[in-house]
């Protein structure tokens, strides 16, 4: 882990995770997650599914709050 502004980010991460009991188990492997993402991108390019742009995502999130 690198230092930012003289602060060891690894030390901050350890303190954060020590306070929170985090389950380190993933719901799937990194490979499986990447594979699913690539399938979504391929389907989007073929026009089979619509993926929201960042702006569309933010608009939907704002509507839910307000």
C-alpha positions as CSV (number, residue, x, y, z in Angstrom):
1,X,0.0,0.0,0.0
2,X,1.3,3.4,-0.8
3,X,1.6,6.6,1.3
4,X,-0.5,9.6,0.5
5,X,0.5,12.9,2.1
6,X,2.7,11.1,4.5
7,X,-0.1,8.8,5.7
8,X,0.3,5.1,5.3
9,X,-2.9,4.0,3.7
10,X,-2.3,0.4,4.8
11,X,-2.5,1.5,8.4
12,X,-5.8,3.3,7.8
13,X,-7.2,0.2,6.0
14,X,-6.3,-2.0,8.8
15,X,-8.0,0.2,11.4
16,X,-11.1,0.4,9.3
17,X,-11.3,-3.3,8.8
18,X,-10.5,-3.9,12.5
19,X,-13.6,-1.9,13.5
20,X,-15.9,-3.5,11.0
21,X,-16.2,-7.3,10.8
22,X,-15.9,-7.8,7.1
23,X,-16.7,-11.1,5.5
24,X,-13.8,-11.7,3.1
25,X,-15.7,-14.3,1.1
26,X,-16.8,-13.2,-2.3
27,X,-20.1,-14.2,-3.9
28,X,-18.1,-15.3,-6.9
29,X,-14.5,-15.4,-8.1
30,X,-12.8,-12.4,-9.8
31,X,-12.6,-14.4,-13.0
32,X,-16.4,-15.1,-12.9
33,X,-17.2,-11.5,-12.2
34,X,-15.0,-10.3,-15.1
35,X,-16.6,-12.9,-17.4
36,X,-20.1,-11.7,-16.5
37,X,-19.1,-8.1,-17.1
38,X,-17.7,-8.9,-20.6
39,X,-20.9,-10.8,-21.5
40,X,-22.9,-7.7,-20.5
41,X,-20.7,-5.4,-22.7
42,X,-21.0,-7.8,-25.6
43,X,-24.8,-7.9,-25.3
44,X,-24.9,-4.1,-25.0
45,X,-22.9,-3.7,-28.2
46,X,-25.2,-6.1,-30.0
47,X,-28.2,-4.0,-28.8
48,X,-29.7,-6.8,-26.8
49,X,-29.6,-4.9,-23.5
50,X,-29.5,-1.3,-22.4
51,X,-26.8,-0.2,-19.9
52,X,-27.4,3.2,-18.2
53,X,-24.9,5.9,-18.7
54,X,-23.4,7.5,-15.6
55,X,-25.8,10.5,-16.0
56,X,-28.9,8.2,-16.3
57,X,-27.8,6.3,-13.2
58,X,-27.4,9.5,-11.2
59,X,-30.8,10.8,-12.4
60,X,-32.5,7.6,-11.3
61,X,-30.8,7.7,-8.0
62,X,-31.8,11.3,-7.4
63,X,-35.5,10.5,-8.2
64,X,-35.5,7.6,-5.7
65,X,-34.3,10.0,-2.9
66,X,-36.6,12.8,-3.7
